[in-house]
Amino acid sequence: MPIFAIEQHIPVIEPTSFIHPNATIIGDVIIGKHCYIGSNACLRGDFGRIEIHDFCNVQDNCVLHSFPLQACVLEEYSHIGHGAILHGCTIRRHSLVGINAVVMDFADIGAESIIGAASFVKSRFNCPARSMLLGSPAKIVRQVSDEEFQWKTRGTDEYIELTRRCQTSLREVTPLTTVEENRPMFQPAQVHQPKNSSN
């Protein structure tokens, strides 16, 4: 697993979190409890600090970075979709950043907000709690509904469970050469229905 110190800065990872073997963690990175860090995610704490609070997920191919003397912060239950880029921003608790979205320096995303897929949030953009942000540049289009927030919460819960699944059963294997008869599909406890392509 590529985890690196730089000068005196050694990453801190709480043991209940899962870091994919292909993720890269460098320097001043602090990861809390029950977090999921996906394949090819890159958390570079070689300039500013990166703080991942409890129960967050940072999915595959995400990049988190910051300028010197500045932090990139994910508060509890933050949900960061595939390929998102976060640079020196703060994502407040229970918010979702959609697939391939970009959030720039000093942006402060209010709790329980949703940033739509491929949106671009400009530097120093601040939004109140429960904001729905869409577009490039992103704008607040309305409040997040109770139904959307419940959908987001279910998705984050699935990643908390995925953390446990990976810790107990993820392993490197030799692939099969033929498909097994009656090959089963993964059976989640609850079916996760996509909402507005935000994740």
C-alpha positions as CSV (number, residue, x, y, z in Angstrom):
1,M,0.0,0.0,0.0
2,P,1.6,3.3,-1.1
3,I,1.6,5.3,2.2
4,F,4.5,7.8,2.4
5,A,5.9,10.3,4.9
6,I,7.5,13.5,3.7
7,E,9.9,15.2,6.1
8,Q,8.3,14.9,9.6
9,H,4.8,14.4,8.2
10,I,3.5,10.9,8.7
11,P,-0.1,10.0,7.7
12,V,-2.5,9.0,10.5
13,I,-5.1,6.3,9.7
14,E,-7.5,5.0,12.2
15,P,-7.5,1.2,12.1
16,T,-11.3,0.8,11.4
17,S,-10.9,2.6,8.1
18,F,-10.2,0.9,4.8
19,I,-7.5,2.2,2.4
20,H,-7.5,0.4,-1.0
21,P,-4.0,-1.0,-1.8
22,N,-3.8,1.2,-4.9
23,A,-4.6,4.4,-3.1
24,T,-1.8,6.9,-2.4
25,I,-1.5,8.6,0.9
26,I,1.3,11.2,1.4
27,G,2.4,13.3,4.3
28,D,0.1,15.3,6.5
29,V,-3.1,13.3,6.1
30,I,-5.4,12.4,9.0
31,I,-8.1,9.8,8.4
32,G,-10.7,9.1,11.1
33,K,-12.9,6.1,11.9
34,H,-14.8,3.9,9.5
35,C,-13.7,5.7,6.3
36,Y,-13.4,4.2,2.8
37,I,-10.6,5.4,0.5
38,G,-11.0,3.9,-3.0
39,S,-8.7,2.6,-5.7
40,N,-6.3,5.2,-7.2
41,A,-7.5,7.9,-4.9
42,C,-4.6,10.3,-4.2
43,L,-4.5,12.2,-0.9
44,R,-1.4,14.5,-1.1
45,G,-0.5,16.1,2.2
46,D,2.8,17.4,0.9
47,F,1.8,21.1,1.2
48,G,-1.4,21.6,3.2
49,R,-3.1,19.2,5.6
50,I,-5.9,16.8,4.5
51,E,-8.4,15.9,7.2
52,I,-10.9,13.1,6.6
53,H,-13.3,12.9,9.5
54,D,-15.2,9.7,10.6
55,F,-17.6,7.8,8.3
56,C,-16.4,9.5,5.0
57,N,-15.9,7.9,1.7
58,V,-13.5,9.1,-1.0
59,Q,-14.1,7.0,-4.1
60,D,-11.8,5.8,-6.8
61,N,-9.6,8.3,-8.8
62,C,-10.3,11.2,-6.5
63,V,-7.6,13.8,-5.8
64,L,-7.4,15.8,-2.6
65,H,-4.7,18.5,-2.2
66,S,-4.1,21.9,-0.8
67,F,-1.8,24.9,-0.7
68,P,0.7,25.4,2.1
69,L,-0.8,26.4,5.5
70,Q,-4.2,25.5,4.3
71,A,-6.3,22.4,4.9
72,C,-8.7,20.3,2.7
73,V,-11.3,19.1,5.2
74,L,-14.1,16.5,4.9
75,E,-16.4,16.6,7.9
76,E,-18.3,13.5,9.1
77,Y,-20.3,11.4,6.6
78,S,-18.9,13.3,3.5
79,H,-19.5,11.3,0.3
80,I,-17.0,12.1,-2.5
81,G,-17.9,10.5,-5.9
82,H,-15.6,8.9,-8.4
83,G,-13.0,11.2,-9.9
84,A,-13.8,14.3,-7.9
85,I,-11.0,16.8,-7.3
86,L,-11.0,18.8,-4.0
87,H,-8.4,21.5,-3.5
88,G,-8.1,23.3,-0.2
89,C,-11.8,23.3,0.4
90,T,-14.1,22.4,3.3
91,I,-17.0,19.9,2.8
92,R,-19.3,20.0,5.8
93,R,-20.9,17.0,7.4
94,H,-23.3,14.8,5.4
95,S,-22.6,16.5,2.1
96,L,-22.1,14.8,-1.3
97,V,-19.7,15.8,-4.1
98,G,-20.8,14.2,-7.4
99,I,-18.7,12.3,-10.0
100,N,-16.0,14.3,-11.6
101,A,-16.9,17.5,-9.7
102,V,-14.2,20.0,-8.8
103,V,-14.2,22.1,-5.6
104,M,-11.6,24.8,-5.4
105,D,-9.6,26.6,-2.6
106,F,-11.4,28.2,0.3
107,A,-14.8,27.0,-0.9
108,D,-17.0,26.1,2.1
109,I,-19.9,23.7,1.3
110,G,-22.6,23.7,3.9
111,A,-23.8,20.6,5.7
112,E,-26.2,18.2,3.9
113,S,-25.5,19.8,0.5
114,I,-25.2,18.1,-2.9
115,I,-22.8,19.1,-5.7
116,G,-24.0,17.6,-9.0
117,A,-21.8,15.5,-11.2
118,A,-19.2,17.4,-13.3
119,S,-19.9,20.7,-11.5
120,F,-17.1,23.3,-10.9
121,V,-17.2,25.1,-7.6
122,K,-15.1,28.3,-7.8
123,S,-12.6,29.4,-5.2
124,R,-14.1,31.0,-2.1
125,F,-17.6,29.9,-2.9
126,N,-19.7,29.6,0.2
127,C,-23.1,28.0,0.4
128,P,-25.5,27.5,3.3
129,A,-26.6,24.0,4.5
130,R,-28.9,21.9,2.3
131,S,-27.9,23.6,-1.0
132,M,-28.1,21.9,-4.3
133,L,-25.2,23.1,-6.5
134,L,-25.2,22.4,-10.3
135,G,-23.2,23.7,-13.3
136,S,-19.9,25.1,-14.3
137,P,-19.4,27.4,-12.5
138,A,-21.7,25.9,-9.9
139,K,-24.7,27.8,-8.7
140,I,-27.2,27.2,-5.9
141,V,-30.3,26.1,-7.8
142,R,-32.5,25.1,-4.8
143,Q,-32.6,23.4,-1.4
144,V,-31.9,19.7,-1.1
145,S,-35.2,17.9,-0.4
146,D,-35.8,15.5,2.4
147,E,-36.1,12.6,-0.1
148,E,-32.7,13.6,-1.7
149,F,-31.0,13.8,1.7
150,Q,-32.3,10.4,2.7
151,W,-31.0,9.0,-0.7
152,K,-27.6,10.5,0.0
153,T,-27.6,9.1,3.6
154,R,-28.4,5.6,2.3
155,G,-25.6,5.8,-0.2
156,T,-23.1,6.9,2.5
157,D,-24.3,4.0,4.7
158,E,-23.6,1.6,1.8
159,Y,-20.0,2.8,1.8
160,I,-19.7,2.4,5.5
161,E,-20.8,-1.2,5.0
162,L,-18.4,-1.5,2.0
163,T,-15.6,-0.6,4.4
164,R,-16.5,-3.6,6.5
165,R,-16.9,-5.8,3.5
166,C,-13.5,-4.9,2.1
167,Q,-11.8,-5.4,5.4
168,T,-13.2,-8.9,5.8
169,S,-13.2,-10.2,2.2
170,L,-11.3,-8.1,-0.3
171,R,-8.3,-10.2,-1.5
172,E,-6.1,-10.6,-4.6
173,V,-7.0,-13.7,-6.6
174,T,-6.3,-15.5,-9.9
175,P,-9.3,-14.9,-12.2
176,L,-11.6,-17.7,-13.3
177,T,-11.4,-18.8,-16.9
178,T,-15.1,-19.5,-17.2
179,V,-18.3,-18.1,-15.7
180,E,-19.7,-20.3,-12.9
181,E,-23.2,-21.7,-13.4
182,N,-25.8,-19.5,-11.6
183,R,-23.2,-16.9,-10.8
184,P,-24.8,-14.7,-8.0
185,M,-24.9,-10.9,-8.1
186,F,-24.2,-8.8,-5.0
187,Q,-27.4,-8.5,-2.9
188,P,-27.6,-5.3,-0.9
189,A,-29.8,-5.0,2.1
190,Q,-31.6,-2.1,0.3
191,V,-31.6,-1.2,-3.4
192,H,-29.9,2.1,-4.0
193,Q,-31.8,4.1,-6.6
194,P,-29.8,6.9,-8.4
195,K,-31.0,10.5,-8.0
196,N,-30.2,13.2,-10.5
197,S,-26.9,11.6,-11.5
198,S,-25.2,13.5,-8.6
199,N,-23.0,10.5,-7.7
